[in-house]
Amino acid sequence: MTKLPSPQVSLGLLLAVSLLVSWRPLLATFTLALRNDEYTHILLILPVSVALIILEWPSLRRMVAPNFRTGTALLAMAILVGSFARIWSALLIPDVRLSMNMFALVLFWIGAFILCLGSRAARSSLFPLLFLFWLVPFPQVALTWIVSLLQQGSALVAHALFSVAGVPVARDGVILNIPGLTVEVAQECSSIRSSSMLLVTTMVLAQVILRSPWRKALVIAIAVPLSVAKNGLRIFTIAMLGTRVDPAYLTGRLHHQGGPVFLGVALVAVFGLIWLLKRGENEVVPTAALHPVRPTDA
C-alpha cells in the first residue's frame, strides 16, 4: 500500500504548484511594490506572515487534522477566480487583472493550508493567513479614491491645527490659505505610503503584543484616523516653519523626505496606546484567583 505524503509535504507541493502557475502576477506585484511608493508595504507582507506562522508552528503541529471539504472548496474558488482573470484578460484593465490573480493566489494558499493542516490550525493562524490579502494590490480606481480621502482628511486636520494655533486660515477643498502662503494638498502629498506602512505595522504590533481581540481591533481602528492626523501635522509643521522660521523649509528635505519622521511620531503614539492596553490586560485578575476552588471534603 502506497504511503500518502505527510500534510506538511502535501502543503509544500501545493504551494510549489501555485508558484509555478502564478509566478508572473507575483513577480509583477513585487515589481510594482519596488517601483511605486503606494505599494511599498507589499514587500513586508509575505515575510511577516511566514515568520508568524513559523513562530506558531510548534503548537500548530499538534492541531494538524486535514479538512478536505473546506480546503477543496477554497481551492476551487481560487481556481475559478484565476481562470476568469485569464479567460477574460482582454476585457479587464491590467491592474484589475493583477488584483484578481493575486486574490486567487492568496485564496489558493489559504485553501491549501486548510486542506492539508485543517481548520483548527487555520483558526490558530488566522491573522497571518488573512494578513496575506495585503499582497493584493489595490486597483487604480480604488487607490485614487483612497488618496482623495487622505487628501481631504489631511487638509481638514491641518486646517484645525492652524485654527488652534491662532493662525488665520481659509480652506477650499484641499487648498489652504494662511498669511503669506497657499498650500495645496496634492496627490503626492497624501502620504499614502507612510499611511499604509503605519496601518500594516500597527496590525502586526497589535497581534504580537496584545491578547484581547477587542483591544487589537481598537488599536487598528485608531491607526486609520492617526494616519490622516500625522499627515495633517506634517503639513502644519512645514507651513509654520516655512512662514515663521525659514522659507527653505517649504522646499527642503523635511518637505520631500520628512515622511519617515512623522511616521515615527505616529508609531510612538501607537506604542503608547498598546502599552496602556497591555497594562490593562496584565491588571485583569483571573476569576479563579478571586474565587479559589476549595477541595471537596471526603
MARGUMI-88773 format. One record per residue (C-alpha): x, y negated, z; residue number from 1. Coordinates in nm, 3 decimals. Layout:
! MARGUMI-88773
@east:X&north:Y&up:Z&n:NUM
...
***
This chain:
! MARGUMI-88773
@east:0.000&north:0.000&up:0.000&n:1
@east:0.139&north:-0.339&up:-0.106&n:2
@east:0.206&north:-0.570&up:0.183&n:3
@east:0.048&north:-0.913&up:0.142&n:4
@east:0.275&north:-1.216&up:0.189&n:5
@east:0.256&north:-1.395&up:0.521&n:6
@east:0.031&north:-1.702&up:0.550&n:7
@east:0.337&north:-1.926&up:0.558&n:8
@east:0.477&north:-1.772&up:0.239&n:9
@east:0.138&north:-1.796&up:0.070&n:10
@east:0.117&north:-2.165&up:0.164&n:11
@east:0.464&north:-2.225&up:0.027&n:12
@east:0.372&north:-2.057&up:-0.303&n:13
@east:0.054&north:-2.264&up:-0.340&n:14
@east:0.243&north:-2.585&up:-0.267&n:15
@east:0.508&north:-2.490&up:-0.522&n:16
@east:0.239&north:-2.426&up:-0.785&n:17
@east:0.080&north:-2.763&up:-0.712&n:18
@east:0.414&north:-2.939&up:-0.761&n:19
@east:0.475&north:-2.759&up:-1.089&n:20
@east:0.134&north:-2.864&up:-1.217&n:21
@east:0.120&north:-3.217&up:-1.074&n:22
@east:0.481&north:-3.334&up:-1.072&n:23
@east:0.408&north:-3.606&up:-1.328&n:24
@east:0.147&north:-3.800&up:-1.122&n:25
@east:0.356&north:-3.751&up:-0.807&n:26
@east:0.664&north:-3.892&up:-0.980&n:27
@east:0.456&north:-4.178&up:-1.126&n:28
@east:0.327&north:-4.261&up:-0.777&n:29
@east:0.674&north:-4.275&up:-0.622&n:30
@east:0.798&north:-4.483&up:-0.916&n:31
@east:0.508&north:-4.722&up:-0.862&n:32
@east:0.594&north:-4.748&up:-0.493&n:33
@east:0.959&north:-4.830&up:-0.574&n:34
@east:0.872&north:-5.097&up:-0.831&n:35
@east:0.562&north:-5.258&up:-0.684&n:36
@east:0.550&north:-5.419&up:-0.339&n:37
@east:0.179&north:-5.343&up:-0.299&n:38
@east:0.256&north:-4.970&up:-0.286&n:39
@east:0.579&north:-4.960&up:-0.084&n:40
@east:0.404&north:-4.789&up:0.209&n:41
@east:0.354&north:-4.477&up:-0.004&n:42
@east:0.722&north:-4.391&up:0.039&n:43
@east:0.662&north:-4.333&up:0.412&n:44
@east:0.358&north:-4.108&up:0.391&n:45
@east:0.495&north:-3.769&up:0.288&n:46
@east:0.800&north:-3.770&up:0.523&n:47
@east:0.585&north:-3.880&up:0.819&n:48
@east:0.314&north:-3.619&up:0.754&n:49
@east:0.567&north:-3.339&up:0.710&n:50
@east:0.755&north:-3.445&up:1.025&n:51
@east:0.436&north:-3.449&up:1.234&n:52
@east:0.336&north:-3.102&up:1.112&n:53
@east:0.687&north:-2.967&up:1.184&n:54
@east:0.669&north:-3.108&up:1.537&n:55
@east:0.338&north:-2.928&up:1.590&n:56
@east:0.449&north:-2.605&up:1.424&n:57
@east:0.532&north:-2.407&up:1.741&n:58
@east:0.171&north:-2.444&up:1.858&n:59
@east:0.027&north:-2.402&up:1.506&n:60
@east:0.185&north:-2.060&up:1.466&n:61
@east:-0.040&north:-1.925&up:1.742&n:62
@east:-0.351&north:-2.061&up:1.565&n:63
@east:-0.299&north:-1.904&up:1.223&n:64
@east:-0.623&north:-1.745&up:1.103&n:65
@east:-0.671&north:-1.787&up:0.725&n:66
@east:-1.005&north:-1.940&up:0.624&n:67
@east:-1.079&north:-1.814&up:0.274&n:68
@east:-1.421&north:-1.976&up:0.230&n:69
@east:-1.340&north:-2.337&up:0.324&n:70
@east:-0.992&north:-2.328&up:0.175&n:71
@east:-1.113&north:-2.190&up:-0.158&n:72
@east:-1.393&north:-2.448&up:-0.173&n:73
@east:-1.145&north:-2.735&up:-0.127&n:74
@east:-0.907&north:-2.585&up:-0.383&n:75
@east:-1.193&north:-2.558&up:-0.632&n:76
@east:-1.291&north:-2.922&up:-0.571&n:77
@east:-0.931&north:-3.032&up:-0.621&n:78
@east:-0.901&north:-2.838&up:-0.947&n:79
@east:-1.233&north:-2.984&up:-1.063&n:80
@east:-1.123&north:-3.343&up:-0.995&n:81
@east:-0.783&north:-3.285&up:-1.155&n:82
@east:-0.939&north:-3.121&up:-1.460&n:83
@east:-1.183&north:-3.409&up:-1.502&n:84
@east:-0.895&north:-3.659&up:-1.490&n:85
@east:-0.710&north:-3.464&up:-1.761&n:86
@east:-1.004&north:-3.386&up:-1.990&n:87
@east:-1.138&north:-3.743&up:-1.984&n:88
@east:-0.796&north:-3.909&up:-1.961&n:89
@east:-0.855&north:-4.106&up:-2.282&n:90
@east:-1.162&north:-4.272&up:-2.127&n:91
@east:-1.001&north:-4.352&up:-1.792&n:92
@east:-0.791&north:-4.655&up:-1.708&n:93
@east:-0.435&north:-4.532&up:-1.637&n:94
@east:-0.435&north:-4.647&up:-1.272&n:95
@east:-0.773&north:-4.482&up:-1.210&n:96
@east:-0.646&north:-4.161&up:-1.369&n:97
@east:-0.338&north:-4.168&up:-1.146&n:98
@east:-0.553&north:-4.220&up:-0.836&n:99
@east:-0.777&north:-3.927&up:-0.931&n:100
@east:-0.479&north:-3.699&up:-0.997&n:101
@east:-0.319&north:-3.788&up:-0.663&n:102
@east:-0.650&north:-3.744&up:-0.481&n:103
@east:-0.681&north:-3.399&up:-0.639&n:104
@east:-0.323&north:-3.312&up:-0.538&n:105
@east:-0.371&north:-3.414&up:-0.173&n:106
@east:-0.705&north:-3.230&up:-0.159&n:107
@east:-0.533&north:-2.921&up:-0.302&n:108
@east:-0.265&north:-2.938&up:-0.031&n:109
@east:-0.527&north:-2.961&up:0.244&n:110
@east:-0.726&north:-2.676&up:0.090&n:111
@east:-0.413&north:-2.461&up:0.068&n:112
@east:-0.332&north:-2.537&up:0.433&n:113
@east:-0.679&north:-2.429&up:0.547&n:114
@east:-0.684&north:-2.125&up:0.319&n:115
@east:-0.352&north:-1.994&up:0.449&n:116
@east:-0.340&north:-2.116&up:0.810&n:117
@east:-0.708&north:-2.161&up:0.897&n:118
@east:-0.948&north:-2.425&up:1.023&n:119
@east:-0.819&north:-2.422&up:1.380&n:120
@east:-0.466&north:-2.508&up:1.267&n:121
@east:-0.608&north:-2.773&up:1.034&n:122
@east:-0.802&north:-2.935&up:1.320&n:123
@east:-0.485&north:-2.944&up:1.527&n:124
@east:-0.304&north:-3.112&up:1.235&n:125
@east:-0.597&north:-3.326&up:1.127&n:126
@east:-0.411&north:-3.657&up:1.145&n:127
@east:-0.106&north:-3.564&up:0.931&n:128
@east:-0.330&north:-3.389&up:0.680&n:129
@east:-0.568&north:-3.683&up:0.639&n:130
@east:-0.275&north:-3.924&up:0.652&n:131
@east:-0.166&north:-3.773&up:0.319&n:132
@east:-0.453&north:-3.957&up:0.147&n:133
@east:-0.240&north:-4.272&up:0.180&n:134
@east:-0.043&north:-4.118&up:-0.109&n:135
@east:-0.336&north:-4.202&up:-0.336&n:136
@east:-0.256&north:-4.543&up:-0.490&n:137
@east:-0.537&north:-4.797&up:-0.496&n:138
@east:-0.668&north:-4.867&up:-0.848&n:139
@east:-0.603&north:-5.223&up:-0.960&n:140
@east:-0.968&north:-5.324&up:-0.921&n:141
@east:-0.965&north:-5.217&up:-0.554&n:142
@east:-0.623&north:-5.375&up:-0.497&n:143
@east:-0.744&north:-5.707&up:-0.641&n:144
@east:-1.041&north:-5.704&up:-0.404&n:145
@east:-0.818&north:-5.629&up:-0.103&n:146
@east:-0.573&north:-5.905&up:-0.199&n:147
@east:-0.861&north:-6.150&up:-0.232&n:148
@east:-0.983&north:-6.064&up:0.117&n:149
@east:-0.633&north:-6.112&up:0.256&n:150
@east:-0.603&north:-6.449&up:0.081&n:151
@east:-0.934&north:-6.573&up:0.219&n:152
@east:-0.865&north:-6.439&up:0.568&n:153
@east:-0.512&north:-6.583&up:0.578&n:154
@east:-0.637&north:-6.927&up:0.470&n:155
@east:-0.909&north:-6.913&up:0.737&n:156
@east:-0.660&north:-6.822&up:1.014&n:157
@east:-0.413&north:-7.090&up:0.903&n:158
@east:-0.696&north:-7.345&up:0.899&n:159
@east:-0.787&north:-7.251&up:1.256&n:160
@east:-0.424&north:-7.279&up:1.371&n:161
@east:-0.386&north:-7.623&up:1.216&n:162
@east:-0.706&north:-7.733&up:1.389&n:163
@east:-0.590&north:-7.600&up:1.727&n:164
@east:-0.255&north:-7.778&up:1.680&n:165
@east:-0.438&north:-8.105&up:1.614&n:166
@east:-0.326&north:-8.128&up:1.250&n:167
@east:-0.589&north:-8.278&up:1.017&n:168
@east:-0.673&north:-8.005&up:0.767&n:169
@east:-0.921&north:-7.954&up:0.485&n:170
@east:-0.987&north:-7.614&up:0.334&n:171
@east:-1.121&north:-7.537&up:-0.013&n:172
@east:-1.121&north:-7.162&up:-0.059&n:173
@east:-0.756&north:-7.058&up:-0.045&n:174
@east:-0.625&north:-7.416&up:-0.070&n:175
@east:-0.534&north:-7.605&up:0.248&n:176
@east:-0.462&north:-7.977&up:0.262&n:177
@east:-0.269&north:-8.126&up:0.553&n:178
@east:-0.093&north:-8.464&up:0.568&n:179
@east:0.198&north:-8.454&up:0.325&n:180
@east:0.133&north:-8.103&up:0.193&n:181
@east:-0.110&north:-7.894&up:-0.009&n:182
@east:-0.085&north:-7.520&up:0.048&n:183
@east:-0.233&north:-7.256&up:-0.182&n:184
@east:-0.251&north:-6.901&up:-0.052&n:185
@east:-0.168&north:-6.733&up:-0.382&n:186
@east:-0.193&north:-6.360&up:-0.453&n:187
@east:0.180&north:-6.314&up:-0.397&n:188
@east:0.134&north:-6.484&up:-0.058&n:189
@east:-0.142&north:-6.245&up:0.051&n:190
@east:0.118&north:-6.034&up:0.236&n:191
@east:-0.042&north:-5.708&up:0.128&n:192
@east:0.291&north:-5.525&up:0.151&n:193
@east:0.351&north:-5.606&up:0.517&n:194
@east:-0.021&north:-5.561&up:0.591&n:195
@east:-0.024&north:-5.207&up:0.455&n:196
@east:0.303&north:-5.130&up:0.636&n:197
@east:0.154&north:-5.265&up:0.959&n:198
@east:-0.158&north:-5.052&up:0.927&n:199
@east:0.034&north:-4.735&up:0.839&n:200
@east:0.286&north:-4.789&up:1.121&n:201
@east:0.010&north:-4.862&up:1.372&n:202
@east:-0.173&north:-4.541&up:1.279&n:203
@east:0.140&north:-4.333&up:1.338&n:204
@east:0.226&north:-4.505&up:1.667&n:205
@east:-0.129&north:-4.464&up:1.798&n:206
@east:-0.132&north:-4.097&up:1.701&n:207
@east:0.206&north:-4.020&up:1.858&n:208
@east:0.175&north:-4.221&up:2.180&n:209
@east:-0.195&north:-4.216&up:2.272&n:210
@east:-0.417&north:-3.917&up:2.352&n:211
@east:-0.767&north:-4.063&up:2.366&n:212
@east:-0.943&north:-4.076&up:2.026&n:213
@east:-1.126&north:-4.399&up:2.109&n:214
@east:-0.802&north:-4.569&up:2.215&n:215
@east:-0.638&north:-4.463&up:1.889&n:216
@east:-0.936&north:-4.596&up:1.692&n:217
@east:-0.926&north:-4.924&up:1.884&n:218
@east:-0.559&north:-4.986&up:1.805&n:219
@east:-0.608&north:-4.906&up:1.436&n:220
@east:-0.919&north:-5.127&up:1.418&n:221
@east:-0.731&north:-5.420&up:1.572&n:222
@east:-0.443&north:-5.375&up:1.325&n:223
@east:-0.672&north:-5.479&up:1.038&n:224
@east:-0.751&north:-5.836&up:1.160&n:225
@east:-0.398&north:-5.856&up:1.304&n:226
@east:-0.256&north:-5.809&up:0.954&n:227
@east:-0.455&north:-6.114&up:0.841&n:228
@east:-0.366&north:-6.315&up:1.151&n:229
@east:0.009&north:-6.262&up:1.108&n:230
@east:-0.005&north:-6.398&up:0.752&n:231
@east:-0.207&north:-6.698&up:0.866&n:232
@east:0.058&north:-6.755&up:1.133&n:233
@east:0.328&north:-6.734&up:0.864&n:234
@east:0.156&north:-6.999&up:0.651&n:235
@east:0.104&north:-7.224&up:0.952&n:236
@east:0.465&north:-7.188&up:1.074&n:237
@east:0.626&north:-7.256&up:0.736&n:238
@east:0.397&north:-7.554&up:0.670&n:239
@east:0.467&north:-7.706&up:1.011&n:240
@east:0.843&north:-7.657&up:0.978&n:241
@east:0.835&north:-7.797&up:0.626&n:242
@east:0.643&north:-8.110&up:0.722&n:243
@east:0.785&north:-8.171&up:1.071&n:244
@east:1.143&north:-8.041&up:1.058&n:245
@east:1.288&north:-7.993&up:0.709&n:246
@east:1.115&north:-7.969&up:0.366&n:247
@east:1.366&north:-7.698&up:0.274&n:248
@east:1.161&north:-7.452&up:0.481&n:249
@east:0.888&north:-7.472&up:0.214&n:250
@east:1.115&north:-7.306&up:-0.043&n:251
@east:1.373&north:-7.139&up:0.179&n:252
@east:1.437&north:-6.783&up:0.293&n:253
@east:1.164&north:-6.789&up:0.556&n:254
@east:0.910&north:-6.858&up:0.282&n:255
@east:1.035&north:-6.595&up:0.038&n:256
@east:1.178&north:-6.331&up:0.274&n:257
@east:1.003&north:-6.401&up:0.602&n:258
@east:0.752&north:-6.117&up:0.576&n:259
@east:0.951&north:-5.876&up:0.799&n:260
@east:0.982&north:-6.146&up:1.068&n:261
@east:0.606&north:-6.188&up:1.105&n:262
@east:0.554&north:-5.813&up:1.062&n:263
@east:0.782&north:-5.775&up:1.364&n:264
@east:0.569&north:-6.023&up:1.560&n:265
@east:0.257&north:-5.822&up:1.476&n:266
@east:0.427&north:-5.495&up:1.574&n:267
@east:0.521&north:-5.644&up:1.911&n:268
@east:0.151&north:-5.718&up:1.965&n:269
@east:0.064&north:-5.361&up:1.862&n:270
@east:0.323&north:-5.217&up:2.102&n:271
@east:0.184&north:-5.436&up:2.379&n:272
@east:-0.170&north:-5.314&up:2.318&n:273
@east:-0.059&north:-4.950&up:2.301&n:274
@east:0.137&north:-4.994&up:2.626&n:275
@east:-0.172&north:-5.129&up:2.802&n:276
@east:-0.391&north:-4.848&up:2.670&n:277
@east:-0.129&north:-4.588&up:2.760&n:278
@east:-0.122&north:-4.720&up:3.116&n:279
@east:-0.500&north:-4.678&up:3.123&n:280
@east:-0.461&north:-4.316&up:3.016&n:281
@east:-0.199&north:-4.250&up:3.282&n:282
@east:-0.413&north:-4.404&up:3.554&n:283
@east:-0.710&north:-4.178&up:3.482&n:284
@east:-0.729&north:-3.934&up:3.770&n:285
@east:-0.842&north:-3.586&up:3.668&n:286
@east:-1.171&north:-3.477&up:3.817&n:287
@east:-1.007&north:-3.168&up:3.956&n:288
@east:-0.773&north:-3.385&up:4.160&n:289
@east:-1.063&north:-3.580&up:4.307&n:290
@east:-1.264&north:-3.270&up:4.389&n:291
@east:-1.025&north:-2.984&up:4.455&n:292
@east:-1.178&north:-2.641&up:4.432&n:293
@east:-1.159&north:-2.452&up:4.759&n:294
@east:-1.117&north:-2.079&up:4.756&n:295
@east:-1.432&north:-1.891&up:4.845&n:296
@east:-1.424&north:-1.725&up:5.183&n:297
@east:-1.409&north:-1.350&up:5.166&n:298
***
